[in-house]
Amino acid sequence: MPSCRTQPTGSSLYSASSTTAPSHNERGGVSPQREGDGRLSHPQRGAGDPESYDDVLKDVERVIMPGVTHWHSPNFFAYFPTATSYPSMLADMLCGAIGCIGFSWAASPACTELETVMLDWLGKMLKLPDCFIAGTDGHGGGVIQSTASEATLMALLAARCKAIKRVQSTNPELSESEICSKLVAYTSEQAHSSVERAGLIGGVMMKKVPTDDKYSLRGPLLKKMIEEDKAAGLVPFYFCATLGTTPCCSFDNLMELGPICNKENIWMHVDAAYAGSSFICPEFRPLLDGVEVC
């Protein structure tokens, strides 16, 4: 479509986006819509003929907005803040215009290298040890995942692969399925449901460790469970700590948990999806203390 025809449309969409964000304050947090109401509001078939963008925007307000849960509303306190901003909206528009798919360096060198550089920026803002940074002599660096749930699953699958290779190096007669039946992972009873789901998808046991009176997972109880499982012939291989749990924003004790995982050769994943960005602030950075021993 010629650019001269897209400019008015783009301006109207930008105007709609600009007015939607402030209106979060006037709209209720949770949608009053009942299940099935949205389907009844939509036509049974897609439009056979083109519609004007003005009509499309009217449909958005009439059909879509009543069923939207407004995460940015001051009346909404569930889940996580989504932190949409005007710069991020403009960045999304720019990304959509460029339209690259950065699944590998060859597919988009700029995309791949920008991802690496930006994650180094984040690591330095969080004051992570050099081993977490790509632009050092270490083997660090990061990859942006679509969701925190996906990141937890990816970490578990990587840990499972590493554990299988380690066990097979000393017991080559064991098959992958035999080893997987003995693998055991751990997480806090306060951890997000995605951690348990990662265990189900990965086909491994996931044990929930009880927390203390502050809902924090402590080292002694994890150590006790690991020792009991090893005595029963199981292979502990993965532990997911949480900094800022979903139910109550509690923090697991990394200073106690990290050394245990290092000693037992257990992959430790830290889920900080909820509170992680706060560690950029100097006054909250102590909450991340212990990551250097993980």
CORWO-V978501 format. One record per residue. RES is the residue in three letters. D_FIRST is the distance of its C-alpha to the first C-alpha in Angstrom with 2 decimals. Layout:
RES:D_FIRST ; RES:D_FIRST
//
This chain:
MET:0.00 ; PRO:3.82 ; SER:6.38 ; CYS:8.44 ; ARG:6.93 ; THR:7.12 ; GLN:10.54 ; PRO:12.54 ; THR:11.53 ; GLY:12.43 ; SER:15.52 ; SER:16.59 ; LEU:16.37 ; TYR:18.29 ; SER:20.72 ; ALA:21.29 ; SER:22.01 ; SER:24.29 ; THR:26.26 ; THR:26.55 ; ALA:28.34 ; PRO:31.17 ; SER:31.59 ; HIS:32.95 ; ASN:36.21 ; GLU:36.44 ; ARG:35.37 ; GLY:37.90 ; GLY:37.69 ; VAL:37.99 ; SER:36.17 ; PRO:38.70 ; GLN:36.67 ; ARG:38.71 ; GLU:37.74 ; GLY:35.88 ; ASP:34.85 ; GLY:31.22 ; ARG:31.09 ; LEU:32.66 ; SER:30.00 ; HIS:27.14 ; PRO:26.62 ; GLN:28.16 ; ARG:25.02 ; GLY:21.31 ; ALA:19.55 ; GLY:19.38 ; ASP:17.08 ; PRO:14.07 ; GLU:15.42 ; SER:14.61 ; TYR:14.22 ; ASP:17.61 ; ASP:19.15 ; VAL:17.81 ; LEU:19.40 ; LYS:22.49 ; ASP:22.74 ; VAL:22.63 ; GLU:25.56 ; ARG:27.37 ; VAL:27.06 ; ILE:26.26 ; MET:28.11 ; PRO:31.51 ; GLY:31.55 ; VAL:30.61 ; THR:33.47 ; HIS:33.03 ; TRP:34.14 ; HIS:34.10 ; SER:36.28 ; PRO:39.76 ; ASN:41.10 ; PHE:39.80 ; PHE:42.08 ; ALA:41.33 ; TYR:39.79 ; PHE:38.28 ; PRO:36.52 ; THR:32.84 ; ALA:32.57 ; THR:28.96 ; SER:28.46 ; TYR:25.91 ; PRO:25.83 ; SER:25.15 ; MET:22.29 ; LEU:20.69 ; ALA:21.53 ; ASP:19.80 ; MET:16.54 ; LEU:17.11 ; CYS:18.09 ; GLY:15.03 ; ALA:12.87 ; ILE:15.39 ; GLY:15.55 ; CYS:18.89 ; ILE:21.54 ; GLY:24.82 ; PHE:27.36 ; SER:29.32 ; TRP:29.89 ; ALA:28.52 ; ALA:25.26 ; SER:24.73 ; PRO:27.74 ; ALA:26.51 ; CYS:25.81 ; THR:29.21 ; GLU:31.20 ; LEU:29.72 ; GLU:30.69 ; THR:34.20 ; VAL:34.61 ; MET:33.48 ; LEU:35.84 ; ASP:38.58 ; TRP:37.90 ; LEU:38.30 ; GLY:41.44 ; LYS:42.95 ; MET:42.16 ; LEU:44.03 ; LYS:46.78 ; LEU:46.71 ; PRO:49.14 ; ASP:48.01 ; CYS:48.08 ; PHE:44.91 ; ILE:43.02 ; ALA:41.22 ; GLY:41.92 ; THR:45.69 ; ASP:48.34 ; GLY:47.90 ; HIS:45.73 ; GLY:43.69 ; GLY:40.03 ; GLY:37.66 ; VAL:34.60 ; ILE:32.31 ; GLN:32.51 ; SER:30.28 ; THR:33.24 ; ALA:36.90 ; SER:37.89 ; GLU:36.14 ; ALA:37.86 ; THR:41.23 ; LEU:40.70 ; MET:39.67 ; ALA:42.77 ; LEU:44.98 ; LEU:43.77 ; ALA:44.31 ; ALA:47.74 ; ARG:48.60 ; CYS:47.76 ; LYS:49.89 ; ALA:52.74 ; ILE:52.83 ; LYS:53.10 ; ARG:55.80 ; VAL:57.87 ; GLN:57.55 ; SER:58.75 ; THR:62.13 ; ASN:62.04 ; PRO:60.34 ; GLU:61.75 ; LEU:59.59 ; SER:56.36 ; GLU:53.15 ; SER:53.72 ; GLU:57.26 ; ILE:56.19 ; CYS:53.35 ; SER:55.92 ; LYS:57.82 ; LEU:55.03 ; VAL:55.03 ; ALA:52.63 ; TYR:53.39 ; THR:51.73 ; SER:52.84 ; GLU:53.46 ; GLN:51.20 ; ALA:48.25 ; HIS:44.89 ; SER:44.68 ; SER:42.05 ; VAL:44.93 ; GLU:46.92 ; ARG:43.88 ; ALA:43.41 ; GLY:46.98 ; LEU:46.38 ; ILE:43.34 ; GLY:45.24 ; GLY:48.28 ; VAL:50.75 ; MET:53.19 ; MET:52.07 ; LYS:54.98 ; LYS:54.72 ; VAL:57.11 ; PRO:58.75 ; THR:58.30 ; ASP:60.85 ; ASP:61.49 ; LYS:58.50 ; TYR:56.19 ; SER:56.05 ; LEU:56.53 ; ARG:59.49 ; GLY:60.74 ; PRO:64.12 ; LEU:62.85 ; LEU:60.08 ; LYS:62.71 ; LYS:65.03 ; MET:62.47 ; ILE:61.56 ; GLU:65.24 ; GLU:65.86 ; ASP:62.96 ; LYS:64.05 ; ALA:67.57 ; ALA:66.20 ; GLY:64.59 ; LEU:61.01 ; VAL:58.68 ; PRO:57.04 ; PHE:53.83 ; TYR:51.28 ; PHE:51.47 ; CYS:48.76 ; ALA:49.81 ; THR:47.98 ; LEU:47.72 ; GLY:46.84 ; THR:47.30 ; THR:45.18 ; PRO:48.17 ; CYS:49.93 ; CYS:48.46 ; SER:51.55 ; PHE:51.83 ; ASP:53.41 ; ASN:55.99 ; LEU:54.44 ; MET:57.61 ; GLU:59.58 ; LEU:57.02 ; GLY:55.68 ; PRO:59.06 ; ILE:59.76 ; CYS:56.55 ; ASN:57.27 ; LYS:60.81 ; GLU:59.83 ; ASN:56.88 ; ILE:54.49 ; TRP:50.78 ; MET:50.14 ; HIS:46.70 ; VAL:46.25 ; ASP:43.87 ; ALA:43.09 ; ALA:39.85 ; TYR:41.36 ; ALA:43.41 ; GLY:42.30 ; SER:40.23 ; SER:43.33 ; PHE:45.18 ; ILE:43.33 ; CYS:45.63 ; PRO:49.06 ; GLU:50.94 ; PHE:49.36 ; ARG:49.34 ; PRO:52.84 ; LEU:51.37 ; LEU:49.88 ; ASP:53.24 ; GLY:54.24 ; VAL:50.91 ; GLU:52.62 ; VAL:55.17 ; CYS:52.72
//
